[in-house]
Amino acid sequence: MRSILFVFMALSLAACGRLEQVGKAPEFNTVEGSDEFFAMNSPPLPEDVLRQTRAQEASLWSGNRGSLLGDRRAATRGDIMTVVIEIDDKAEISNTSDRSRASSDKMGIPSLFGIPQRLDAQLPEGASMAEAYETGSASSYKGDGSVARKEKLTLRVAATVLDRLPNGVLRIQGSQEVRVNFEVRELIVTGFVRPEDVSRQNEITYDKIAGARISYGGRGQITDVQQPRYGQQVADILLPF
């Protein structure tokens, strides 16, 4: 009883928080508290310290990122790159199985030194040892299954390098929020990237991100209507039938 009361109170508190948003557009998540903001405000330690002469600093052919031919691709914590998401997947699977089996057994003793005829006289009317045993069985099974799925998504989002692992792999995270009227669309991308996979345009496609986690959804009035109520969700979890 206490557990049910506790669940009811938790749902009531959650509903009170939602009531404060009635008639208001959903708020954006704060950028200042994100991992991306922390990575951009905490510069990493330099891998090595090299003293450059004035001639090297003034040279147009130096490898510095600020030089004319410098590499401006994201490589350290706090750098930003562009993630290109172009998903166009289609899968169709169809399976059919059919199985059948039939068996029949029959045994009788029509004549054996006249014994069956003598036994027939002792048996009830209609019974005969000529067909002492007979059985038959049949079974069949048929199953069909099919899966049809099609997904298409084309997006571009800026991602921040959160950390550079000891093997040189970059851990990235990107987020984007767009609010239209009373609905907010959210896009979140996380994963691991090799620096050599980043193009000269400082872009990388989603299929080159290891452990990619791509979330595209929303929150607001339309999303609330599409989701079942809290009570129905709890009932679907607890009810066994």
N, C-alpha and C positions, 0 to 999 in steps of 0.2 A: 504494500500500500504506500509506503514511504517513497519507494522508487518511482511509482506512478505520479505521486505528488511532486517529486523533484523534477521529473520530466515536464510536467505541466507548467511548473513555475519557470523552468528554463525557456520553454516555448513562449510563455507570456512575456518574459523580459526581452526576448528577441523580437517579438511583435511590437513591443513598446518602442524599441529602437527604430523599427521600420516606420512607425507612425509619425516620427519626426520628419520624415522625408516626403510626406504627403503634399502634393502640389509643388514640389521643388525638383529641380533637375539633379541627377546624381552627381556627387562631388568627385573630383579627380583625386587620385592617390598622390600624396606629396612626393615630389622628386627628391627633396633634401634628405629624406630618410632611406633612400634606395641604395643598393650596393653600387650602382653606377656612379652616383654622386660621391660616394666614399672613395671609389677608385680614382676619380678625377681630382679629388682634393688631397690625396695622399700619394705623392710621387714616389716611385720605387727607388731603391738604392741603385746607384750605377754599378754595372757589372765590372767595369774596370775604370781606372782613372788614368787618363793620358794627358800629358801636358802638351799643348799645341803651341807652336811658334806663331808669331804674327804672320809669317808668310803662308802658313797652312790655313789660318783663319781667313785670309783674304783671297785664297785661291778659289777659282770657279770650278775646279775639278775635284774638290774635296768631297768626302762622303757624308758630310753633315746633312741633316734633313732640310736645313735652310738654304743649302746651296742650289745652284741652277739645276744640277743633275742628281740631287739627293733623292734618296728613297723615302717617300712620304707615306708609305703603307703603315698601318697600325702594327706595332710590334711590342709596345710596353704598356704597363698598366695605366689606364686613363685615356689611352688612344681610342679613336672612334673609327669604325668601319661600317660599310653598308652591306646588309644581308639581303640577298635577292631570293625571294620565295616564289617559285613557279611550280606548283604541284598540279599535275594532270594525270591522275591514276585511274585505271579502269581494270576491274577484275570480274571475270565470269567463270563460275565453277558449277558443274552439273554432274551429279552422280546418280546412277540407277543400278539397283541390285534386285535379282529375282532368284528365288530358290524354291524348289519343290521336292517332295519325297513321298513315296507311296510304298506300302508293304502289306503283304497278305499271307496268312498261315492257315493251313487246313489239315486236319488229321482225322482219320477214321479207321475203323476195323470192320470192313464188310464181312469178312469170313476168316475164322481162325478155329479149325476143328469143331465148328458149330457152336463155339462159345458165345459169339455175339448174338446168335439167334436165341439161345437160352436166356441170355441176360435181357434181351428185349422183352421177354415175357414178364420179367420181374420189374421192368421200368414203368413209369407212368405212361399213360396213353399219349401217343405222339412222339415219345422219345425213342431214339434208336442209336445203337452203337456204330451204325454205318457212318455217322457223322458225329463223332465223339467231341471233336474240338475244331473250332473255326474262329478266326479273328482277322481283322483288317484295320489298317490305320493309314491316314493320309495327312500331310501337313504342307503348307505353302507359305511363303513369305515374299513380300514385294515392297521395296522402299525407293522413294525418289527424293532427291535433295538438290537444291540449286541456290547459288549465291550470286547476286549481281550488285556491284558497287562501283560508283563513279564519283570522283572528287576532283575539283578544280579550284585552285587558289593562286592568285597572283598578287604579291605584295612586296614592298620594299621597306625596310626599317633600319635605322641606325643603331648599331650595337657598340657597347663599350667594353674594352678589355679589362676584366676584373683582376686578372692575375696571370703571370707568366710562370708556368711550371718549370721545374729543373731541367726537363728534357726539351724545353723551348716551346711547347704547345701552349696556346693562348686559351684561357677560359673567358668566354664572352657572354654578355647578357644585353638584350635590347628590349625596350618596352615602348609602347605607343598607345595613346588614348585619344579618341576622337569623339566629341559629343555633338550629337545632332538632336535638337529639341530636348526631349527627356530620355534619351537613350545614349549610352556610352559604349563605344566599341573598343575592346582591348586586344592588343597584340603583344605577346610575350615570346621571346626567342632566347634560348640558352643552349650552351654546348661548348665543345672544344674544337679549336681550329689550329691547323699547322700554318706557320707564317708563310711558307712557300706556296700555299694554296690561295693566298690572297692575291688578286690580280693587280696590275699596275694602276688600275682605276680605284684601288682600295675597296674592292667588292669581293664578295664570296657567295657562292650559291649554297642553298640549304643542303644539297646532297653531299657536300664536302665538310659538313659539320658533324663531328663524332658526338654521339650521345645527344643528338638534337632533341629539344623539347619545344614544340611550337604550339602555342595556345592562341586561338582566335575566337573570341566570344564577346559577350556584352552584359551589361546590367542596366536596368531601368524599368520603365513601365511595361514595355513590350516583353522583355525577358520575364518579368514577374507573372504576366498572364500565361506565358507558355509553360511555366513550372507548376507542378502540383503543390497544393498547400502543405504546410508543415505537418498538420494532422494526418493527411493522407500518406505522406512519406513515412511517418512513424508507424502508421498502421500497416503499410506494405512491408516494413521490416519485421515487425513483431508478430503479425498474424501468420499462422502456419499454413493457411489455406487461401 
